[in-house]
Amino acid sequence: MSRENTSSVDMANGKKMAYFASQEKAALKSEIKRGGNEVVDQVVNARKAANLATAKAKAKKKAKMAKASRKKNKK
């Protein structure tokens, strides 16, 4: 509906409808352009934090088991 009716049928409101539709389309395009300019920094090591947390938990558990083993062997 953004183009004017060019058929042989006479439409009194064709130009008006085409104008409003093109204005609406232009508004949407400008909104998309404004929203797309935001720069999002890419996280290089995205999984590093998660892997580090699991490694720390594993090391802590291993140290606890080793301490319990040493304590058991002392008695």
N, C-alpha and C positions, 0 to 999 in steps of 0.2 A: 504494500500500500504506500510505499514511499515514492513511487513514481506517479506522475499525472496520467490520468486515463486518456489514451490517444486513440481509442476505438471510435467508431462512427456513432456510438450511442452518446447522447448528450447527458453529461452529469454536471449539475450546477455546483456541487460541493467537491468535485474532484480535486481542484487546485488546493482548496482549504485542507482537505484530508491529506494530500501529499505533503503540504507544508508542515502540518503538525507531526506527521510520521517521521519526516526527515529531521525535525527538531529533536524528537525523542531519540532517534537513532544517534544523532550527534552527541547528545547528552550522555548516552550510554558509552559511546566510544571514548569521550573525554574522561569519564569516570574510570574506565579500564586503563587508560594511559597513565593517569595519576597513580593508581594503585600498583601498577607494574614497575614503578621506578624505585621501589624500596629494595635496598641491597641487603641480602641476608648472608651473613658470614658463614662459610661452610666449616663445619667441625671436621678437622683433619683426622683426629683420633677419636672418633665418636664412641667406639666400644672400649677404649682404653680405661676409662673410669670404672666401667662395669667389671671388666676383667681384673683390674687392680683390686677391687673390693672383694671379689671371689678368691683371688690369690691370697689376700691378707687373711680372710676367714679360714682358708685352708691351712695356712702357715700357723695361725693361732691354735687351731685344733691339733695340728701335728706337734706343736711345742707342748701343749697341755698333755698329750698322750706320752710324749717322751719324758716329761717331768714325773708323771704317774708311774711310768716304767722304772725310772731311776729310784723313786721312792720305794717301790715294791721290791726291787733288788737289794736295797739297803737292809731291809729287815731280815 
